Amino acid sequence: MTAVLVPAIADYSTIDLLEPVLHGDDPPASGLEDRSVWRRAAVHGIDQGPLHALRDAVPELAAACPLCEPRLVVRLDHGDTWSRPKRPGDADLGRLGLHSMMVVPLVTRGQVLGLVTVYRGRQRASFSQADLRIATHIGAFAALALDNARRYARERAVALGLQMSLLPREIPLHPGLETTHRYLPANRSALVGGDWLDVAALPDGRIALTIGDASGHDIRAAAAMGRLRTLMQAEVSQGREPAELLTRVDALMAAGSHDPSDIATCLHGVYDPVSRRCTIARAGHPPPALLHPDGSVEFPEIPAGPPLGIGGQQYATAELQLTEGDILVLYTDGLIETHDQDIDVGMNRLAAALGRGSHSLNQLCDAVLTDLRPHGGEDDITLLAVAIRGLPHHRTASWDLSCDSTEACRARRLIRGQLEQWNLPTLADTAEPLIEELVSAAACDDGCPLGVRLHRTDVLLVEVLSARGTMRGASRGQCASGELRMIGDRAQHWGVRDHADGRTVWFEIPLGAEEHR
């Protein structure tokens, strides 16, 4: 606004705003005569002469004029109310060569947001009533724009607060993984989006990795993200495989919304820390980046499905065999895409940033954001880096079994021997009969290879793998009456999951306090 007024109307101009307005809050209704609530926001002039003095001193304007009415001072007399300094540091307008002044309050909806003060030097004629009308007209438009900016800032702050409250503040430690994440809001010219991420341990010892972006850039988008994240967490807790989970969430979103803009992109994976396999599906989301220990970077081929919320969609998965030292990087499109940059260019820049390497995951994330978005971006950015670490070998054990009916007894012996080696002999009485039931059920298909796997953390996790989808009776509904009825009675948790290799039935047995060592 000062650039509009100077030099067209005035030689010098200042803008003073109330402190709360600068932060997007409502201005105070009283106490405007207190100098401490005012902040000098802008100073502009035809030369540098009086600018320094005007910049450093806030005049007693609030106490000297009715704030809701423009004020014209045709001629400033040295020593009068307007020009006389009232305390050290105040500007002596007369001595600065300023002889005429107008004060225009910035008022909207009956609230005073600030004051615009303009001055003329002795080389120009004094202000007139016509000048005051022009300045008042300009001030009305400026007040409206300022109020819109203030309300925008407040809405952005509320949306950002909601967004941050819904994102995980920290990610718990998980066996076999090291993770770190970043969330970078859009720059101040854009509202907050609907990015989110989650890392959650599943009951069967695997780890779910989720990142997504709800459509929109406002409070509504942040709220939609919160609802979607809650829905995803509920589905993840059921242990669903990635493709099945996305299909179900897509259907639930479509059934629960009548707004076609309520869509979201998502990438969801499940990582098995024992086999180091990660099964991933994606819905309209960019693929992950995979940084190998040698510094090479690739973007694995993950079948691309449509965004969530359309309804009636089916999703496919890809399985990544990861190795110790690999770093899987999940991100939202704000990192790689802008209005003037194609997504392929952004992915190439991301690969280059990752390939330069870093000493830690935190440094890696910081380097990526610095290289790709040093000044923020048009969209918010979420970044999740997952480093693959090895599991302690003394806490896992696995065996291959044939589908011969005698393998059930062998499995019992192997389990007992391993539990004794782990100083957990008291668990054998529970684990042995459950293993025998599972292996016997799986052996119904002749020639089907089996695997048995133990993983010791704060619980004992036991898995029986059937390569050709045997154990068809292994469902929660049949647990009480089928061959596997003992699992529901004796295990703390149990479940069944289908995968590309067949089917896995798993159960957990809690460890006693003395067995956690």
LOVEXKE-138741 format. One record per residue (C-alpha): residue in one letter; residue number from 1; x, y, z. Coordinates in steps of 0.05 Angstrom, whole numbers. Example, Ala and Ser with C-alpha at 12.3 -4.5 7.8 and 13.67 -1.06 7.14 Angstrom:
+---------+-----+--------+--------+--------+
: residuo : num :      X :      Y :      Z :
+---------+-----+--------+--------+--------+
:       A :   1 :    246 :    -90 :    156 :
:       S :   2 :    273 :    -21 :    143 :
+---------+-----+--------+--------+--------+
END
This chain:
+---------+-----+--------+--------+--------+
: residuo : num :      X :      Y :      Z :
+---------+-----+--------+--------+--------+
:       M :   1 :      0 :      0 :      0 :
:       T :   2 :     57 :     48 :     15 :
:       A :   3 :     81 :     40 :    -56 :
:       V :   4 :     13 :     62 :    -81 :
:       L :   5 :     12 :    124 :    -38 :
:       V :   6 :     84 :    145 :    -49 :
:       P :   7 :     98 :    186 :    -91 :
:       A :   8 :     28 :    192 :   -122 :
:       I :   9 :     -3 :    224 :    -61 :
:       A :  10 :     50 :    232 :     -8 :
:       D :  11 :    125 :    238 :      2 :
:       Y :  12 :    129 :    189 :     60 :
:       S :  13 :     83 :    136 :     88 :
:       T :  14 :     82 :     89 :    148 :
:       I :  15 :     36 :     31 :    167 :
:       D :  16 :     25 :     11 :    239 :
:       L :  17 :    -12 :    -54 :    255 :
:       L :  18 :    -37 :    -81 :    320 :
:       E :  19 :      6 :   -138 :    346 :
:       P :  20 :    -49 :   -192 :    346 :
:       V :  21 :    -66 :   -177 :    273 :
:       L :  22 :      5 :   -195 :    252 :
:       H :  23 :     -7 :   -266 :    280 :
:       G :  24 :    -76 :   -275 :    249 :
:       D :  25 :   -114 :   -261 :    314 :
:       D :  26 :   -171 :   -212 :    327 :
:       P :  27 :   -149 :   -142 :    345 :
:       P :  28 :   -162 :   -117 :    416 :
:       A :  29 :   -226 :    -78 :    426 :
:       S :  30 :   -195 :    -30 :    476 :
:       G :  31 :   -127 :     -6 :    501 :
:       L :  32 :   -108 :     21 :    432 :
:       E :  33 :    -74 :     80 :    464 :
:       D :  34 :    -20 :     33 :    492 :
:       R :  35 :     41 :     40 :    447 :
:       S :  36 :     63 :    -32 :    463 :
:       V :  37 :      5 :    -62 :    423 :
:       W :  38 :     27 :    -27 :    358 :
:       R :  39 :     81 :    -50 :    310 :
:       R :  40 :    111 :    -10 :    253 :
:       A :  41 :     98 :    -55 :    193 :
:       A :  42 :    122 :    -13 :    134 :
:       V :  43 :    158 :     53 :    118 :
:       H :  44 :    166 :     82 :     49 :
:       G :  45 :    189 :    149 :     22 :
:       I :  46 :    217 :    187 :    -37 :
:       D :  47 :    285 :    190 :     -4 :
:       Q :  48 :    321 :    165 :     57 :
:       G :  49 :    318 :    232 :     96 :
:       P :  50 :    264 :    222 :    149 :
:       L :  51 :    256 :    147 :    139 :
:       H :  52 :    304 :    126 :    195 :
:       A :  53 :    268 :    168 :    246 :
:       L :  54 :    199 :    146 :    222 :
:       R :  55 :    220 :     73 :    223 :
:       D :  56 :    245 :     75 :    295 :
:       A :  57 :    189 :    114 :    328 :
:       V :  58 :    115 :     98 :    332 :
:       P :  59 :     77 :    165 :    340 :
:       E :  60 :     23 :    173 :    392 :
:       L :  61 :    -30 :    169 :    338 :
:       A :  62 :    -76 :    124 :    376 :
:       A :  63 :    -83 :    174 :    432 :
:       A :  64 :    -85 :    235 :    387 :
:       C :  65 :   -142 :    220 :    339 :
:       P :  66 :   -209 :    182 :    337 :
:       L :  67 :   -187 :    115 :    309 :
:       C :  68 :   -249 :    101 :    268 :
:       E :  69 :   -246 :    167 :    230 :
:       P :  70 :   -193 :    191 :    181 :
:       R :  71 :   -156 :    253 :    204 :
:       L :  72 :   -127 :    309 :    162 :
:       V :  73 :    -74 :    356 :    190 :
:       V :  74 :    -66 :    409 :    137 :
:       R :  75 :     -6 :    440 :    169 :
:       L :  76 :     40 :    414 :    223 :
:       D :  77 :     65 :    469 :    268 :
:       H :  78 :    130 :    456 :    305 :
:       G :  79 :    114 :    437 :    376 :
:       D :  80 :     40 :    420 :    366 :
:       T :  81 :      5 :    356 :    389 :
:       W :  82 :     24 :    317 :    326 :
:       S :  83 :     96 :    337 :    315 :
:       R :  84 :    121 :    347 :    386 :
:       P :  85 :    160 :    286 :    411 :
:       K :  86 :    131 :    260 :    477 :
:       R :  87 :    187 :    214 :    499 :
:       P :  88 :    259 :    197 :    479 :
:       G :  89 :    261 :    165 :    411 :
:       D :  90 :    198 :    197 :    384 :
:       A :  91 :    204 :    232 :    316 :
:       D :  92 :    200 :    308 :    315 :
:       L :  93 :    161 :    315 :    250 :
:       G :  94 :    171 :    390 :    245 :
:       R :  95 :    247 :    383 :    248 :
:       L :  96 :    243 :    328 :    195 :
:       G :  97 :    215 :    378 :    145 :
:       L :  98 :    145 :    347 :    144 :
:       H :  99 :     90 :    399 :    143 :
:       S : 100 :     25 :    362 :    126 :
:       M : 101 :     -3 :    295 :    148 :
:       M : 102 :    -62 :    247 :    140 :
:       V : 103 :    -80 :    189 :    186 :
:       V : 104 :   -126 :    136 :    157 :
:       P : 105 :   -148 :     78 :    202 :
:       L : 106 :   -153 :      9 :    172 :
:       V : 107 :   -222 :    -12 :    194 :
:       T : 108 :   -263 :    -73 :    172 :
:       R : 109 :   -326 :   -101 :    204 :
:       G : 110 :   -321 :    -48 :    258 :
:       Q : 111 :   -252 :    -71 :    280 :
:       V : 112 :   -189 :    -27 :    276 :
:       L : 113 :   -131 :    -68 :    247 :
:       G : 114 :    -80 :    -12 :    238 :
:       L : 115 :    -64 :     59 :    217 :
:       V : 116 :    -36 :     88 :    153 :
:       T : 117 :     -1 :    154 :    161 :
:       V : 118 :     23 :    196 :    102 :
:       Y : 119 :     66 :    259 :    102 :
:       R : 120 :     86 :    313 :     54 :
:       G : 121 :    150 :    353 :     55 :
:       R : 122 :    157 :    427 :     45 :
:       Q : 123 :    167 :    419 :    -30 :
:       R : 124 :     94 :    400 :    -40 :
:       A : 125 :     28 :    433 :    -22 :
:       S : 126 :     -9 :    412 :     40 :
:       F : 127 :    -60 :    355 :     37 :
:       S : 128 :   -132 :    372 :     20 :
:       Q : 129 :   -199 :    340 :     33 :
:       A : 130 :   -196 :    310 :    -36 :
:       D : 131 :   -130 :    277 :    -18 :
:       L : 132 :   -162 :    250 :     46 :
:       R : 133 :   -220 :    219 :      7 :
:       I : 134 :   -171 :    184 :    -40 :
:       A : 135 :   -129 :    158 :     18 :
:       T : 136 :   -192 :    135 :     55 :
:       H : 137 :   -215 :     97 :     -7 :
:       I : 138 :   -148 :     63 :    -15 :
:       G : 139 :   -147 :     48 :     60 :
:       A : 140 :   -214 :     12 :     56 :
:       F : 141 :   -188 :    -35 :      3 :
:       A : 142 :   -124 :    -45 :     42 :
:       A : 143 :   -163 :    -61 :    106 :
:       L : 144 :   -205 :   -113 :     68 :
:       A : 145 :   -142 :   -146 :     40 :
:       L : 146 :   -108 :   -145 :    108 :
:       D : 147 :   -169 :   -176 :    141 :
:       N : 148 :   -171 :   -231 :     88 :
:       A : 149 :    -97 :   -244 :     99 :
:       R : 150 :   -108 :   -246 :    174 :
:       R : 151 :   -165 :   -295 :    168 :
:       Y : 152 :   -124 :   -337 :    119 :
:       A : 153 :    -66 :   -339 :    168 :
:       R : 154 :   -113 :   -361 :    224 :
:       E : 155 :   -144 :   -415 :    182 :
:       R : 156 :    -76 :   -440 :    161 :
:       A : 157 :    -52 :   -441 :    233 :
:       V : 158 :   -114 :   -481 :    254 :
:       A : 159 :   -105 :   -529 :    196 :
:       L : 160 :    -31 :   -537 :    210 :
:       G : 161 :    -45 :   -549 :    284 :
:       L : 162 :    -97 :   -602 :    266 :
:       Q : 163 :    -50 :   -633 :    216 :
:       M : 164 :      8 :   -637 :    266 :
:       S : 165 :    -37 :   -665 :    321 :
:       L : 166 :    -59 :   -722 :    276 :
:       L : 167 :     11 :   -741 :    252 :
:       P : 168 :     53 :   -788 :    296 :
:       R : 169 :     99 :   -747 :    340 :
:       E : 170 :    150 :   -802 :    342 :
:       I : 171 :    154 :   -872 :    313 :
:       P : 172 :    166 :   -928 :    363 :
:       L : 173 :    226 :   -974 :    353 :
:       H : 174 :    212 :  -1037 :    314 :
:       P : 175 :    257 :  -1099 :    309 :
:       G : 176 :    297 :  -1101 :    245 :
:       L : 177 :    281 :  -1029 :    224 :
:       E : 178 :    307 :   -959 :    235 :
:       T : 179 :    259 :   -904 :    215 :
:       T : 180 :    257 :   -829 :    213 :
:       H : 181 :    208 :   -781 :    182 :
:       R : 182 :    197 :   -708 :    163 :
:       Y : 183 :    135 :   -666 :    152 :
:       L : 184 :    144 :   -599 :    116 :
:       P : 185 :     82 :   -555 :    110 :
:       A : 186 :     69 :   -518 :     45 :
:       N : 187 :     98 :   -448 :     42 :
:       R : 188 :     56 :   -391 :     68 :
:       S : 189 :     24 :   -378 :      0 :
:       A : 190 :    -12 :   -445 :      5 :
:       L : 191 :    -56 :   -478 :     56 :
:       V : 192 :    -40 :   -543 :     92 :
:       G : 193 :    -54 :   -607 :     55 :
:       G : 194 :    -75 :   -676 :     78 :
:       D : 195 :     -9 :   -715 :     83 :
:       W : 196 :     -1 :   -769 :    134 :
:       L : 197 :     42 :   -829 :    151 :
:       D : 198 :     42 :   -888 :    199 :
:       V : 199 :     88 :   -943 :    221 :
:       A : 200 :     54 :   -997 :    262 :
:       A : 201 :     71 :  -1065 :    289 :
:       L : 202 :     23 :  -1120 :    269 :
:       P : 203 :      4 :  -1177 :    316 :
:       D : 204 :     43 :  -1227 :    275 :
:       G : 205 :    109 :  -1190 :    283 :
:       R : 206 :    108 :  -1155 :    216 :
:       I : 207 :    109 :  -1080 :    208 :
:       A : 208 :     60 :  -1038 :    168 :
:       L : 209 :     86 :   -977 :    131 :
:       T : 210 :     35 :   -927 :    106 :
:       I : 211 :     39 :   -859 :     73 :
:       G : 212 :    -16 :   -820 :     39 :
:       D : 213 :    -45 :   -754 :     17 :
:       A : 214 :   -118 :   -734 :     23 :
:       S : 215 :   -142 :   -685 :    -31 :
:       G : 216 :   -149 :   -611 :    -15 :
:       H : 217 :   -110 :   -557 :     20 :
:       D : 218 :   -151 :   -531 :     78 :
:       I : 219 :   -180 :   -550 :    146 :
:       R : 220 :   -227 :   -598 :    110 :
:       A : 221 :   -168 :   -635 :     80 :
:       A : 222 :   -134 :   -641 :    147 :
:       A : 223 :   -198 :   -668 :    178 :
:       A : 224 :   -208 :   -717 :    120 :
:       M : 225 :   -137 :   -740 :    131 :
:       G : 226 :   -152 :   -754 :    204 :
:       R : 227 :   -213 :   -795 :    187 :
:       L : 228 :   -176 :   -834 :    133 :
:       R : 229 :   -116 :   -847 :    179 :
:       T : 230 :   -163 :   -874 :    232 :
:       L : 231 :   -197 :   -919 :    181 :
:       M : 232 :   -130 :   -944 :    156 :
:       Q : 233 :   -107 :   -959 :    227 :
:       A : 234 :   -169 :   -999 :    240 :
:       E : 235 :   -159 :  -1040 :    177 :
:       V : 236 :    -85 :  -1049 :    189 :
:       S : 237 :    -99 :  -1076 :    259 :
:       Q : 238 :   -138 :  -1133 :    226 :
:       G : 239 :    -74 :  -1156 :    192 :
:       R : 240 :   -101 :  -1149 :    121 :
:       E : 241 :    -53 :  -1156 :     63 :
:       P : 242 :    -38 :  -1090 :     27 :
:       A : 243 :    -80 :  -1101 :    -36 :
:       E : 244 :   -140 :  -1126 :      4 :
:       L : 245 :   -133 :  -1069 :     53 :
:       L : 246 :   -133 :  -1015 :     -2 :
:       T : 247 :   -192 :  -1048 :    -37 :
:       R : 248 :   -232 :  -1047 :     27 :
:       V : 249 :   -213 :   -975 :     46 :
:       D : 250 :   -231 :   -952 :    -24 :
:       A : 251 :   -301 :   -983 :    -17 :
:       L : 252 :   -312 :   -954 :     52 :
:       M : 253 :   -291 :   -885 :     30 :
:       A : 254 :   -336 :   -887 :    -32 :
:       A : 255 :   -396 :   -911 :     10 :
:       G : 256 :   -386 :   -858 :     63 :
:       S : 257 :   -379 :   -796 :     20 :
:       H : 258 :   -423 :   -761 :    -31 :
:       D : 259 :   -369 :   -713 :    -52 :
:       P : 260 :   -329 :   -738 :   -113 :
:       S : 261 :   -269 :   -695 :    -90 :
:       D : 262 :   -262 :   -738 :    -27 :
:       I : 263 :   -205 :   -780 :    -53 :
:       A : 264 :   -135 :   -796 :    -29 :
:       T : 265 :    -72 :   -828 :    -53 :
:       C : 266 :    -38 :   -880 :    -10 :
:       L : 267 :     21 :   -928 :    -10 :
:       H : 268 :     16 :   -985 :     40 :
:       G : 269 :     67 :  -1039 :     53 :
:       V : 270 :     79 :  -1095 :    102 :
:       Y : 271 :    150 :  -1113 :    121 :
:       D : 272 :    171 :  -1180 :    149 :
:       P : 273 :    235 :  -1169 :    190 :
:       V : 274 :    253 :  -1243 :    190 :
:       S : 275 :    249 :  -1256 :    114 :
:       R : 276 :    263 :  -1182 :     98 :
:       R : 277 :    207 :  -1182 :     48 :
:       C : 278 :    163 :  -1122 :     38 :
:       T : 279 :     96 :  -1129 :      4 :
:       I : 280 :     71 :  -1063 :    -25 :
:       A : 281 :      8 :  -1037 :    -59 :
:       R : 282 :     -7 :   -966 :    -80 :
:       A : 283 :    -68 :   -925 :    -98 :
:       G : 284 :    -51 :   -865 :   -142 :
:       H : 285 :     12 :   -853 :   -102 :
:       P : 286 :     84 :   -845 :   -128 :
:       P : 287 :    128 :   -907 :   -121 :
:       P : 288 :    179 :   -914 :    -66 :
:       A : 289 :    253 :   -902 :    -76 :
:       L : 290 :    302 :   -956 :    -56 :
:       L : 291 :    373 :   -936 :    -38 :
:       H : 292 :    422 :   -993 :    -37 :
:       P : 293 :    486 :   -996 :      5 :
:       D : 294 :    529 :   -985 :    -57 :
:       G : 295 :    494 :   -917 :    -69 :
:       S : 296 :    451 :   -939 :   -128 :
:       V : 297 :    378 :   -918 :   -127 :
:       E : 298 :    318 :   -950 :   -161 :
:       F : 299 :    243 :   -940 :   -162 :
:       P : 300 :    214 :  -1010 :   -156 :
:       E : 301 :    156 :  -1027 :   -203 :
:       I : 302 :     94 :  -1026 :   -159 :
:       P : 303 :     28 :  -1037 :   -196 :
:       A : 304 :     -7 :   -969 :   -198 :
:       G : 305 :    -80 :   -968 :   -177 :
:       P : 306 :   -129 :   -909 :   -177 :
:       P : 307 :   -136 :   -864 :   -116 :
:       L : 308 :   -178 :   -886 :    -57 :
:       G : 309 :   -250 :   -863 :    -54 :
:       I : 310 :   -272 :   -878 :   -125 :
:       G : 311 :   -303 :   -945 :   -106 :
:       G : 312 :   -303 :  -1013 :   -139 :
:       Q : 313 :   -228 :  -1015 :   -149 :
:       Q : 314 :   -180 :  -1073 :   -144 :
:       Y : 315 :   -107 :  -1066 :   -126 :
:       A : 316 :    -46 :  -1109 :   -138 :
:       T : 317 :     18 :  -1119 :    -98 :
:       A : 318 :     92 :  -1125 :   -111 :
:       E : 319 :    141 :  -1160 :    -66 :
:       L : 320 :    209 :  -1131 :    -52 :
:       Q : 321 :    265 :  -1175 :    -25 :
:       L : 322 :    306 :  -1126 :     15 :
:       T : 323 :    376 :  -1135 :     44 :
:       E : 324 :    410 :  -1107 :    105 :
:       G : 325 :    432 :  -1036 :     92 :
:       D : 326 :    377 :  -1020 :     42 :
:       I : 327 :    337 :   -956 :     54 :
:       L : 328 :    265 :   -953 :     31 :
:       V : 329 :    241 :   -881 :     21 :
:       L : 330 :    167 :   -865 :     20 :
:       Y : 331 :    144 :   -794 :      3 :
:       T : 332 :     85 :   -753 :    -20 :
:       D : 333 :     80 :   -719 :    -88 :
:       G : 334 :     96 :   -650 :    -59 :
:       L : 335 :    169 :   -672 :    -57 :
:       I : 336 :    176 :   -687 :   -131 :
:       E : 337 :    121 :   -649 :   -168 :
:       T : 338 :    107 :   -575 :   -178 :
:       H : 339 :     67 :   -535 :   -228 :
:       D : 340 :    129 :   -523 :   -271 :
:       Q : 341 :    165 :   -589 :   -260 :
:       D : 342 :    145 :   -656 :   -287 :
:       I : 343 :    142 :   -714 :   -238 :
:       D : 344 :    197 :   -752 :   -276 :
:       V : 345 :    244 :   -694 :   -267 :
:       G : 346 :    228 :   -693 :   -192 :
:       M : 347 :    241 :   -768 :   -186 :
:       N : 348 :    308 :   -760 :   -221 :
:       R : 349 :    327 :   -704 :   -173 :
:       L : 350 :    306 :   -748 :   -114 :
:       A : 351 :    349 :   -805 :   -139 :
:       A : 352 :    408 :   -758 :   -145 :
:       A : 353 :    398 :   -731 :    -75 :
:       L : 354 :    393 :   -801 :    -45 :
:       G : 355 :    453 :   -825 :    -84 :
:       R : 356 :    498 :   -774 :    -53 :
:       G : 357 :    490 :   -812 :     13 :
:       S : 358 :    491 :   -790 :     86 :
:       H : 359 :    518 :   -815 :    151 :
:       S : 360 :    449 :   -824 :    183 :
:       L : 361 :    376 :   -827 :    165 :
:       N : 362 :    365 :   -758 :    195 :
:       Q : 363 :    420 :   -728 :    153 :
:       L : 364 :    392 :   -764 :     92 :
:       C : 365 :    322 :   -734 :    102 :
:       D : 366 :    350 :   -665 :    114 :
:       A : 367 :    393 :   -669 :     51 :
:       V : 368 :    335 :   -691 :      8 :
:       L : 369 :    291 :   -634 :     32 :
:       T : 370 :    348 :   -584 :     23 :
:       D : 371 :    363 :   -607 :    -47 :
:       L : 372 :    291 :   -612 :    -72 :
:       R : 373 :    253 :   -561 :    -31 :
:       P : 374 :    302 :   -511 :      1 :
:       H : 375 :    247 :   -458 :      8 :
:       G : 376 :    187 :   -503 :     19 :
:       G : 377 :    137 :   -517 :    -36 :
:       E : 378 :     68 :   -507 :    -63 :
:       D : 379 :     45 :   -571 :    -29 :
:       D : 380 :     62 :   -601 :     38 :
:       I : 381 :    114 :   -656 :     39 :
:       T : 382 :    118 :   -719 :     80 :
:       L : 383 :    180 :   -763 :     78 :
:       L : 384 :    191 :   -831 :    112 :
:       A : 385 :    259 :   -865 :    109 :
:       V : 386 :    263 :   -938 :    130 :
:       A : 387 :    331 :   -971 :    139 :
:       I : 388 :    334 :  -1047 :    138 :
:       R : 389 :    373 :  -1074 :    197 :
:       G : 390 :    388 :  -1146 :    215 :
:       L : 391 :    352 :  -1183 :    269 :
:       P : 392 :    395 :  -1216 :    323 :
:       H : 393 :    406 :  -1287 :    298 :
:       H : 394 :    399 :  -1316 :    368 :
:       R : 395 :    326 :  -1293 :    369 :
:       T : 396 :    302 :  -1328 :    306 :
:       A : 397 :    299 :  -1399 :    282 :
:       S : 398 :    268 :  -1433 :    222 :
:       W : 399 :    264 :  -1503 :    191 :
:       D : 400 :    239 :  -1533 :    126 :
:       L : 401 :    192 :  -1592 :    133 :
:       S : 402 :    163 :  -1640 :     83 :
:       C : 403 :     89 :  -1655 :     82 :
:       D : 404 :     97 :  -1724 :    108 :
:       S : 405 :     51 :  -1740 :    166 :
:       T : 406 :    110 :  -1758 :    210 :
:       E : 407 :    136 :  -1687 :    206 :
:       A : 408 :     89 :  -1665 :    261 :
:       C : 409 :    129 :  -1704 :    313 :
:       R : 410 :    195 :  -1678 :    285 :
:       A : 411 :    168 :  -1607 :    290 :
:       R : 412 :    152 :  -1618 :    363 :
:       R : 413 :    223 :  -1641 :    377 :
:       L : 414 :    253 :  -1582 :    340 :
:       I : 415 :    210 :  -1532 :    377 :
:       R : 416 :    226 :  -1562 :    445 :
:       G : 417 :    301 :  -1563 :    430 :
:       Q : 418 :    301 :  -1490 :    409 :
:       L : 419 :    260 :  -1467 :    469 :
:       E : 420 :    308 :  -1503 :    516 :
:       Q : 421 :    366 :  -1470 :    480 :
:       W : 422 :    331 :  -1403 :    493 :
:       N : 423 :    319 :  -1421 :    565 :
:       L : 424 :    244 :  -1422 :    553 :
:       P : 425 :    228 :  -1495 :    569 :
:       T : 426 :    162 :  -1476 :    604 :
:       L : 427 :    133 :  -1453 :    538 :
:       A : 428 :    143 :  -1520 :    504 :
:       D : 429 :     81 :  -1550 :    537 :
:       T : 430 :     39 :  -1497 :    502 :
:       A : 431 :     77 :  -1491 :    436 :
:       E : 432 :     87 :  -1565 :    420 :
:       P : 433 :     14 :  -1587 :    414 :
:       L : 434 :     -4 :  -1524 :    374 :
:       I : 435 :     54 :  -1537 :    326 :
:       E : 436 :     32 :  -1609 :    318 :
:       E : 437 :    -39 :  -1589 :    302 :
:       L : 438 :    -16 :  -1539 :    249 :
:       V : 439 :     34 :  -1584 :    216 :
:       S : 440 :    -15 :  -1642 :    215 :
:       A : 441 :    -68 :  -1598 :    183 :
:       A : 442 :    -20 :  -1573 :    131 :
:       A : 443 :      4 :  -1643 :    114 :
:       C : 444 :    -64 :  -1660 :     85 :
:       D : 445 :    -37 :  -1642 :     15 :
:       D : 446 :     16 :  -1693 :     -3 :
:       G : 447 :     81 :  -1665 :    -27 :
:       C : 448 :     68 :  -1594 :     -2 :
:       P : 449 :    132 :  -1562 :     27 :
:       L : 450 :    125 :  -1530 :     95 :
:       G : 451 :    165 :  -1483 :    137 :
:       V : 452 :    164 :  -1469 :    212 :
:       R : 453 :    192 :  -1405 :    240 :
:       L : 454 :    203 :  -1379 :    311 :
:       H : 455 :    216 :  -1307 :    329 :
:       R : 456 :    229 :  -1285 :    401 :
:       T : 457 :    216 :  -1213 :    422 :
:       D : 458 :    173 :  -1195 :    481 :
:       V : 459 :    130 :  -1254 :    459 :
:       L : 460 :    143 :  -1320 :    424 :
:       L : 461 :    117 :  -1317 :    353 :
:       V : 462 :    108 :  -1383 :    318 :
:       E : 463 :     91 :  -1389 :    244 :
:       V : 464 :     74 :  -1448 :    200 :
:       L : 465 :     78 :  -1435 :    125 :
:       S : 466 :     40 :  -1476 :     74 :
:       A : 467 :     63 :  -1465 :      3 :
:       R : 468 :      0 :  -1488 :    -33 :
:       G : 469 :    -53 :  -1454 :      9 :
:       T : 470 :    -69 :  -1513 :     54 :
:       M : 471 :    -99 :  -1507 :    124 :
:       R : 472 :   -163 :  -1483 :     91 :
:       G : 473 :   -198 :  -1495 :    156 :
:       A : 474 :   -155 :  -1442 :    189 :
:       S : 475 :   -205 :  -1387 :    199 :
:       R : 476 :   -228 :  -1354 :    263 :
:       G : 477 :   -298 :  -1377 :    252 :
:       Q : 478 :   -277 :  -1450 :    251 :
:       C : 479 :   -226 :  -1447 :    306 :
:       A : 480 :   -273 :  -1473 :    360 :
:       S : 481 :   -297 :  -1533 :    320 :
:       G : 482 :   -241 :  -1551 :    271 :
:       E : 483 :   -173 :  -1583 :    277 :
:       L : 484 :   -144 :  -1518 :    299 :
:       R : 485 :   -191 :  -1505 :    357 :
:       M : 486 :   -135 :  -1507 :    409 :
:       I : 487 :   -102 :  -1445 :    380 :
:       G : 488 :   -157 :  -1398 :    402 :
:       D : 489 :   -156 :  -1428 :    472 :
:       R : 490 :    -82 :  -1430 :    485 :
:       A : 491 :    -50 :  -1374 :    444 :
:       Q : 492 :    -50 :  -1301 :    464 :
:       H : 493 :    -62 :  -1280 :    392 :
:       W : 494 :    -67 :  -1318 :    327 :
:       G : 495 :    -84 :  -1306 :    255 :
:       V : 496 :    -81 :  -1328 :    183 :
:       R : 497 :    -54 :  -1291 :    123 :
:       D : 498 :    -52 :  -1309 :     49 :
:       H : 499 :      7 :  -1289 :      6 :
:       A : 500 :     40 :  -1304 :    -60 :
:       D : 501 :     73 :  -1368 :    -33 :
:       G : 502 :     10 :  -1395 :     -1 :
:       R : 503 :    -15 :  -1387 :     69 :
:       T : 504 :     14 :  -1375 :    138 :
:       V : 505 :    -18 :  -1391 :    205 :
:       W : 506 :     14 :  -1357 :    264 :
:       F : 507 :      4 :  -1352 :    339 :
:       E : 508 :     36 :  -1317 :    398 :
:       I : 509 :     52 :  -1342 :    467 :
:       P : 510 :     69 :  -1290 :    521 :
:       L : 511 :    135 :  -1294 :    557 :
:       G : 512 :    138 :  -1293 :    633 :
:       A : 513 :    175 :  -1237 :    668 :
:       E : 514 :    236 :  -1280 :    680 :
:       E : 515 :    236 :  -1302 :    607 :
:       H : 516 :    244 :  -1232 :    577 :
:       R : 517 :    318 :  -1232 :    591 :
+---------+-----+--------+--------+--------+
END
